């Protein structure tokens, strides 16, 4: 096992008492066992901290830190990344679920091809965990401009090899911090390679930050203009493409 790469799983959480235990269990069920799970709680006001602390006490591979003050998803992800000891980073939101073969399949795919950034197909589940008979398929390998047109990469599907892509830092945006992160990698000239297999169940929650589509769209516009510094009409073109694909994805 010591010859296999360590995967650091990045899991920020905030008020996830109803879901976080199931997400953690999906990591513990992985067929690939050489991992560490890094969880940072962003000052939850429910029972999340106690639930995670109890689970971390039972599994030494889980490293947990609870913040005293709420600072947002980007800062919380960055704190997880700073704690990471593996040069492979995998991202899992605290309400999503990995399929048992997810990590092994993705690691093998990346090592066989010598690539540093991958994403996968994922399916949708509802708040109770029931399948919604909807899958979001990969659309092939993405470069920077292709991703600007279609921000299809699901955060919980991503794995990166920092030995190849370099340092990963999450920019400060409320709901589109993951898109800004992938753009930072892609504009270095790397591709996001598609693994065309559903390996993640993405939970659709009515009250989540990302469920407010108008706010999410406004935040992505800020990414285009502030993070990517795109001229207005160029940003408008890419935003229009994004809006078309976002609507198509949900039909």
Protein Blocks (a to p, Z undefined) as FASTA:
>chain_A
ZZpccdddddddehillmmmmmmmmmmmpmblcdcdddddehiablmlmmmmmmmmmomk
bccdddfbdebjklmmmmmmmmpmbfbdcdddfkbccdfklmmmmmmmmmmnopabdcdd
dddddfkopaehiacddebjadfklmmmocfbcfklpccdfklnopadddddfklmmmmm
mmmmmmnopacddddbdfbdcdddfkbmklmmmlmmmmmmmmmmmmnopafklmmmmmmm
mmmmmmmmmZZ
